[in-house]
Amino acid sequence: MPIAALAAVVVVYSFELIAPGEFLAIRRVRVTEFHWALIAFAGVVLLGTLKGILVAVVVSLLALAQQEVNPPVYALARKPGSDVFRPISPEHPEDQTWPGLLLLRAEGRLFFANAQSVATLMRHLIDAVQPKVVVLDCSAVIDIEYSALRMMIEADQNMARHGVSLWLAALNPHVLEVVQKSELGARLGRERLLFNVERAVERFEDLSESGA
């Protein structure tokens, strides 16, 4: 078969591999993955199949690493009439907050590469509210490294100097064990390690009513 004819056959069958609808579906769900798909497409067209796919894999790994280094930290409020705590948002102005209490949530694995970033985000949120008690919801923290423990010890010491108390809530069994074995666990004691955020709120309300 002439090379030109063979090339035409390959081109015709290649069109079936291009699905614009899939690109649009990816974009509706996750813009980041849409960008990865575009990079993979451009890489295959410009560099060939194997090199293009390799470029897409490298870019996706770099993006995942960036997410690990910059985990989200956000303030929470309670949905009225429920025990659901969600990020504070202008879309839900009716969500409940408490004067003197700041609920924060961190996500992912806390380790040496992101400990300072988490500390900075927490500090900005604390400075904006000036609470008496800060509750860190750890339900989405899957692991905590020694560097992050040191960061939290320093944060607890600094907040204590300004009359602010740090509580941890909803730690998974592994993270709880790590915290209890550390200096942070000794500093917090049982009183500042709460089963969940709801219990932390109840404890804060009890202390507020008793004037403690």
Residue frames relative to the residue before (quaternion, step in Angstrom):
aa qw qx qy qz dx dy dz
M 1.0000 0.0000 0.0000 0.0000 0.00 0.00 0.00
P 0.5013 -0.6515 0.4707 0.3203 3.62 -0.88 0.89
I 0.6009 -0.5925 0.4003 0.3573 3.56 -1.10 0.75
A 0.6336 0.5396 -0.3371 0.4401 3.59 0.98 -0.81
A 0.6647 0.4927 -0.3037 0.4725 3.57 0.98 -0.84
L 0.6360 0.5221 -0.3234 0.4672 3.58 1.00 -0.81
A 0.6422 0.5212 -0.3219 0.4607 3.57 0.99 -0.83
A 0.6374 0.5280 -0.3291 0.4547 3.58 1.00 -0.78
V 0.6330 0.5255 -0.3272 0.4648 3.59 1.01 -0.81
V 0.6557 0.5111 -0.3088 0.4620 3.59 0.92 -0.93
V 0.6586 0.5117 -0.3131 0.4542 3.59 0.91 -0.90
V 0.6541 0.5213 -0.3191 0.4457 3.58 0.91 -0.90
Y 0.7067 0.4429 -0.2686 0.4818 3.59 0.86 -0.91
S 0.5985 0.5717 -0.3667 0.4249 3.60 1.14 -0.51
F 0.5759 0.6004 -0.3833 0.4010 3.57 1.09 -0.62
E 0.6261 0.5520 -0.3382 0.4347 3.58 1.11 -0.65
L 0.6421 0.5327 -0.3225 0.4471 3.58 1.21 -0.45
I 0.6383 0.4994 -0.3236 0.4884 3.59 1.25 -0.30
A 0.0069 0.8105 -0.5816 0.0694 3.57 -0.55 1.21
P 0.2489 -0.8026 0.5239 0.1395 3.63 0.01 1.25
G 0.5996 0.5851 -0.3584 0.4118 3.58 1.10 -0.69
E 0.6363 0.5264 -0.3246 0.4611 3.55 1.07 -0.72
F 0.6176 0.5359 -0.3402 0.4643 3.58 1.04 -0.74
L 0.6693 0.4933 -0.2984 0.4687 3.57 0.92 -0.89
A 0.6369 0.5248 -0.3288 0.4591 3.58 1.03 -0.79
I 0.6413 0.5111 -0.3204 0.4743 3.58 1.00 -0.84
R 0.6607 0.5226 -0.3141 0.4378 3.59 0.92 -0.89
R 0.6371 0.5266 -0.3326 0.4541 3.60 1.04 -0.71
V 0.7173 0.4494 -0.2508 0.4698 3.57 1.02 -0.80
R 0.8045 -0.0960 0.1150 0.5747 3.60 0.73 -1.06
V 0.3770 -0.7491 0.5040 0.2066 3.56 -0.51 1.21
T 0.6136 0.5665 -0.3533 0.4217 3.60 1.01 -0.78
E 0.6920 0.4601 -0.2815 0.4798 3.58 0.87 -0.91
F 0.5689 0.5709 -0.3740 0.4588 3.57 1.19 -0.52
H 0.6475 0.5027 -0.3134 0.4793 3.58 1.00 -0.82
W 0.6254 0.5278 -0.3394 0.4638 3.58 1.02 -0.76
A 0.6472 0.5233 -0.3135 0.4573 3.58 0.98 -0.87
L 0.6459 0.5078 -0.3216 0.4707 3.60 0.99 -0.80
I 0.6460 0.5143 -0.3198 0.4646 3.58 0.98 -0.83
A 0.6449 0.5117 -0.3187 0.4698 3.59 0.98 -0.83
F 0.6458 0.5215 -0.3142 0.4608 3.58 0.97 -0.87
A 0.6847 0.4760 -0.2847 0.4728 3.58 0.85 -0.98
G 0.6448 0.5348 -0.3226 0.4406 3.57 1.00 -0.80
V 0.6560 0.5028 -0.3091 0.4704 3.57 0.98 -0.85
V 0.6695 0.5050 -0.3031 0.4526 3.58 0.94 -0.89
L 0.7681 0.3979 -0.2012 0.4596 3.57 0.86 -0.98
L 0.8068 0.3002 -0.1253 0.4932 3.58 1.00 -0.84
G 0.5783 -0.5470 0.4039 0.4508 3.56 1.17 -0.38
T 0.7153 -0.5019 0.2832 0.3952 3.55 -1.23 0.49
L 0.7336 0.4399 -0.2590 0.4487 3.59 0.60 -1.12
K 0.6858 0.4701 -0.2888 0.4746 3.60 0.84 -0.95
G 0.6379 0.5358 -0.3271 0.4462 3.60 1.02 -0.75
I 0.6607 0.4853 -0.3011 0.4871 3.55 0.97 -0.86
L 0.6262 0.5362 -0.3362 0.4553 3.60 1.03 -0.77
V 0.6314 0.5234 -0.3280 0.4689 3.60 0.98 -0.80
A 0.6629 0.5079 -0.3057 0.4573 3.59 0.92 -0.90
V 0.6425 0.5175 -0.3231 0.4638 3.59 1.01 -0.80
V 0.6595 0.5077 -0.3106 0.4592 3.59 0.91 -0.91
V 0.6588 0.5077 -0.3094 0.4610 3.60 0.92 -0.88
S 0.6632 0.5005 -0.3122 0.4606 3.59 0.94 -0.85
L 0.6424 0.5134 -0.3258 0.4664 3.60 1.03 -0.75
L 0.6387 0.5149 -0.3233 0.4716 3.59 1.01 -0.76
A 0.6468 0.5144 -0.3188 0.4641 3.58 1.02 -0.80
L 0.6487 0.5060 -0.3146 0.4736 3.58 1.00 -0.80
A 0.6322 0.5211 -0.3311 0.4681 3.59 1.03 -0.76
Q 0.6384 0.5260 -0.3273 0.4567 3.58 1.01 -0.79
Q 0.6352 0.5200 -0.3229 0.4709 3.58 1.05 -0.74
E 0.6450 0.5222 -0.3201 0.4570 3.59 1.02 -0.78
V 0.6850 0.4899 -0.2817 0.4598 3.56 1.01 -0.83
N 0.7809 0.2380 -0.1249 0.5638 3.60 1.14 -0.58
P 0.0050 0.8252 -0.5643 0.0216 3.62 0.44 1.14
P 0.5292 -0.6424 0.4414 0.3353 3.60 -1.09 0.58
V 0.0400 -0.7367 0.6737 0.0418 3.53 -1.26 0.61
Y 0.1200 0.8201 -0.5490 0.1078 3.59 -0.62 1.03
A 0.5251 -0.6297 0.4835 0.3065 3.52 -1.28 0.53
L 0.2778 -0.7799 0.5485 0.1176 3.55 -1.12 0.80
A 0.0703 -0.7375 0.6665 0.0826 3.50 -1.36 0.39
R 0.4551 -0.6960 0.4849 0.2707 3.59 -1.19 0.42
K 0.4646 -0.6580 0.5225 0.2796 3.52 -0.97 0.91
P 0.5263 -0.6693 0.4119 0.3246 3.62 -0.73 0.99
G 0.8469 0.1756 -0.1491 0.4792 3.53 -1.03 0.88
S 0.7124 0.3798 -0.2515 0.5338 3.59 1.18 0.41
D 0.4340 -0.6520 0.5351 0.3165 3.53 -1.36 -0.08
V 0.4100 0.7045 -0.4627 0.3487 3.55 1.22 0.62
F 0.1122 -0.7805 0.6138 0.0393 3.57 -0.79 1.06
R 0.0315 0.8097 -0.5801 0.0831 3.55 -0.75 1.08
P 0.6708 -0.5075 0.3381 0.4221 3.61 -1.18 0.42
I 0.5147 -0.6248 0.4861 0.3292 3.55 -1.04 0.78
S 0.0666 0.8084 -0.5736 0.1138 3.55 -0.81 1.07
P 0.5549 -0.6030 0.4540 0.3499 3.61 -1.09 0.64
E 0.5899 0.5848 -0.3619 0.4231 3.57 1.23 -0.42
H 0.7726 0.2490 -0.1417 0.5666 3.59 1.22 -0.40
P 0.0082 -0.8493 0.5278 -0.0056 3.60 0.55 1.10
E 0.6282 0.5610 -0.3333 0.4237 3.57 1.22 -0.39
D 0.4644 0.6895 -0.4492 0.3274 3.61 1.23 -0.20
Q 0.4663 -0.7303 0.4502 0.2158 3.53 -1.05 0.91
T 0.0125 -0.7472 0.6645 0.0076 3.51 -1.11 0.88
W 0.3326 -0.7452 0.5493 0.1795 3.59 -1.26 0.29
P 0.4651 -0.6643 0.5029 0.2991 3.62 -0.84 0.92
G 0.7996 0.2603 -0.2063 0.5003 3.56 -0.80 0.99
L 0.7228 0.3658 -0.2285 0.5399 3.59 1.28 -0.15
L 0.0545 -0.7807 0.6224 0.0131 3.56 -0.93 0.96
L 0.1689 -0.7780 0.6018 0.0634 3.54 -0.75 1.13
L 0.0406 -0.8003 0.5979 -0.0171 3.56 -0.73 1.10
R 0.1144 -0.7756 0.6145 0.0879 3.56 -1.20 0.52
A 0.1261 -0.7550 0.6402 0.0649 3.54 -0.99 0.94
E 0.2070 -0.7932 0.5649 0.0941 3.55 -1.18 0.57
G 0.7617 0.4000 -0.2837 0.4236 3.52 -1.24 0.55
R 0.6591 -0.4646 0.4052 0.4308 3.51 -1.29 -0.51
L 0.2327 -0.7670 0.5845 0.1263 3.57 -0.82 1.01
F 0.1838 0.7835 -0.5667 0.1769 3.57 -0.55 1.17
F 0.8049 -0.3560 0.1783 0.4400 3.55 -1.35 0.11
A 0.6840 0.5199 -0.3013 0.4136 3.61 0.98 -0.78
N 0.7966 0.2778 -0.1594 0.5127 3.60 1.09 -0.50
A 0.4040 0.7425 -0.4677 0.2583 3.61 1.24 -0.06
Q 0.6814 0.4844 -0.2978 0.4608 3.60 0.89 -0.90
S 0.6258 0.5376 -0.3332 0.4564 3.58 1.04 -0.76
V 0.6516 0.5017 -0.3084 0.4781 3.59 0.95 -0.87
A 0.6486 0.5236 -0.3171 0.4524 3.59 0.94 -0.88
T 0.6579 0.5124 -0.3087 0.4576 3.59 0.96 -0.85
L 0.6559 0.5036 -0.3113 0.4682 3.59 0.93 -0.87
M 0.6452 0.5156 -0.3177 0.4657 3.58 0.97 -0.83
R 0.6586 0.5273 -0.3114 0.4374 3.56 0.92 -0.93
H 0.6427 0.5202 -0.3271 0.4575 3.60 0.98 -0.81
L 0.6760 0.4876 -0.2940 0.4677 3.58 0.93 -0.89
I 0.6508 0.5090 -0.3126 0.4688 3.59 1.00 -0.80
D 0.6595 0.5126 -0.3133 0.4517 3.59 0.91 -0.88
A 0.6560 0.5281 -0.3142 0.4382 3.59 1.06 -0.71
V 0.7588 0.3842 -0.1913 0.4899 3.60 1.09 -0.71
Q 0.1581 -0.8130 0.5354 0.1656 3.60 1.08 -0.77
P 0.1590 0.8268 -0.5246 0.1261 3.63 0.71 1.01
K 0.4892 -0.6131 0.5222 0.3348 3.52 -1.38 0.06
V 0.7782 0.1486 -0.0663 0.6066 3.55 1.18 -0.68
V 0.1163 -0.7595 0.6371 0.0621 3.56 -1.03 0.88
V 0.1205 -0.7799 0.6127 0.0433 3.56 -0.75 1.10
L 0.1588 -0.7805 0.5992 0.0811 3.58 -0.70 1.08
D 0.2656 -0.7622 0.5767 0.1263 3.54 -0.53 1.25
C 0.1199 -0.8301 0.5443 0.0140 3.58 -0.47 1.25
S 0.3158 0.7884 -0.4869 0.2039 3.59 1.21 0.27
A 0.7372 0.3772 -0.2209 0.5153 3.61 1.15 -0.58
V 0.5145 0.6063 -0.4323 0.4253 3.61 1.28 0.24
I 0.2275 -0.8258 0.5047 0.1073 3.59 -0.39 1.20
D 0.7941 -0.0218 0.0252 0.6069 3.60 1.18 -0.45
I 0.1102 -0.7859 0.6051 0.0638 3.55 -1.19 0.51
E 0.2817 -0.7819 0.5432 0.1189 3.53 -0.76 1.14
Y 0.6984 -0.4848 0.3220 0.4165 3.56 -1.25 0.39
S 0.6233 0.5469 -0.3468 0.4383 3.61 0.98 -0.79
A 0.6661 0.4845 -0.2987 0.4821 3.57 1.00 -0.81
L 0.6016 0.5452 -0.3533 0.4647 3.58 1.10 -0.65
R 0.6456 0.5111 -0.3197 0.4688 3.58 0.96 -0.84
M 0.6261 0.5374 -0.3291 0.4592 3.56 1.02 -0.80
M 0.6854 0.4768 -0.2847 0.4710 3.57 0.94 -0.87
I 0.6043 0.5364 -0.3556 0.4697 3.60 1.09 -0.63
E 0.6654 0.4918 -0.2978 0.4761 3.57 0.93 -0.90
A 0.6351 0.5229 -0.3272 0.4650 3.59 1.03 -0.79
D 0.6501 0.5102 -0.3152 0.4666 3.59 1.00 -0.84
Q 0.6521 0.5096 -0.3153 0.4645 3.58 0.97 -0.82
N 0.6741 0.4965 -0.2958 0.4600 3.57 0.91 -0.91
M 0.6668 0.4916 -0.3090 0.4671 3.60 0.93 -0.86
A 0.6228 0.5501 -0.3427 0.4382 3.58 1.02 -0.78
R 0.6343 0.5347 -0.3302 0.4503 3.58 1.04 -0.73
H 0.7277 0.3805 -0.2228 0.5253 3.58 1.21 -0.51
G 0.5918 -0.6245 0.3462 0.3740 3.57 1.23 0.40
V 0.5433 0.5938 -0.4049 0.4340 3.57 1.19 0.50
S 0.2502 -0.7768 0.5658 0.1179 3.57 -0.94 0.95
L 0.2449 -0.7676 0.5790 0.1247 3.58 -0.93 0.96
W 0.0510 -0.7724 0.6330 0.0080 3.56 -0.91 1.02
L 0.2194 -0.7405 0.6166 0.1523 3.55 -1.22 0.57
A 0.0672 -0.8120 0.5798 0.0023 3.56 -0.96 0.87
A 0.8625 0.1886 -0.1344 0.4499 3.53 -1.34 0.55
L 0.2308 0.7724 -0.5561 0.2021 3.58 0.86 0.90
N 0.4301 -0.6679 0.5278 0.3005 3.58 -0.99 0.76
P 0.7112 -0.4945 0.2703 0.4203 3.63 -1.12 0.52
H 0.6649 0.5041 -0.3187 0.4497 3.61 0.91 -0.84
V 0.6774 0.4800 -0.2920 0.4749 3.59 0.85 -0.96
L 0.6272 0.5388 -0.3322 0.4539 3.59 1.00 -0.82
E 0.6516 0.5155 -0.3161 0.4579 3.58 0.94 -0.86
V 0.6488 0.5162 -0.3131 0.4632 3.58 0.97 -0.88
V 0.6654 0.5045 -0.3015 0.4603 3.58 0.91 -0.96
Q 0.6800 0.5086 -0.2995 0.4350 3.60 0.86 -0.92
K 0.6733 0.4865 -0.2970 0.4709 3.59 1.12 -0.58
S 0.6680 0.5218 -0.2873 0.4461 3.58 1.24 -0.32
E 0.6865 -0.4409 0.3758 0.4394 3.53 -1.35 0.04
L 0.5908 0.5780 -0.3672 0.4266 3.58 1.09 -0.67
G 0.6506 0.5170 -0.3181 0.4563 3.58 0.95 -0.85
A 0.6489 0.5117 -0.3159 0.4661 3.57 1.02 -0.79
R 0.6525 0.5125 -0.3129 0.4623 3.58 1.03 -0.75
L 0.7175 0.4588 -0.2607 0.4546 3.57 0.88 -0.93
G 0.1834 -0.7960 0.5501 0.1736 3.57 0.94 -0.86
R 0.7066 -0.4410 0.3270 0.4464 3.56 -1.28 -0.09
E 0.6133 0.5992 -0.3506 0.3766 3.58 1.08 -0.68
R 0.7826 0.3212 -0.1725 0.5046 3.59 1.05 -0.66
L 0.5863 0.4690 -0.3963 0.5283 3.56 1.25 0.54
L 0.0658 -0.8508 0.5208 -0.0238 3.56 -0.17 1.32
F 0.6128 -0.5947 0.3915 0.3429 3.53 -1.17 0.75
N 0.7813 -0.1280 0.0975 0.6030 3.60 0.98 -0.82
V 0.7012 -0.4644 0.3261 0.4317 3.58 -1.29 0.13
E 0.6100 0.5581 -0.3535 0.4376 3.60 1.01 -0.75
R 0.6647 0.4845 -0.3066 0.4789 3.58 0.94 -0.85
A 0.6168 0.5418 -0.3468 0.4536 3.60 1.05 -0.70
V 0.6467 0.5081 -0.3153 0.4734 3.58 0.98 -0.85
E 0.6443 0.5188 -0.3220 0.4605 3.58 0.95 -0.86
R 0.6537 0.5051 -0.3144 0.4676 3.59 0.96 -0.84
F 0.6399 0.5185 -0.3278 0.4629 3.59 0.97 -0.80
E 0.6608 0.5042 -0.3092 0.4621 3.58 0.94 -0.87
D 0.6338 0.5230 -0.3290 0.4654 3.60 1.02 -0.81
L 0.6722 0.4898 -0.3002 0.4670 3.59 0.90 -0.88
S 0.6432 0.5244 -0.3240 0.4543 3.58 1.02 -0.78
E 0.6668 0.5037 -0.2996 0.4603 3.56 0.99 -0.84
S 0.7039 0.4509 -0.2604 0.4831 3.57 1.08 -0.74
G 0.4752 -0.7003 0.4135 0.3358 3.55 1.33 -0.15
A 0.4108 0.7212 -0.4655 0.3072 3.58 1.24 0.30
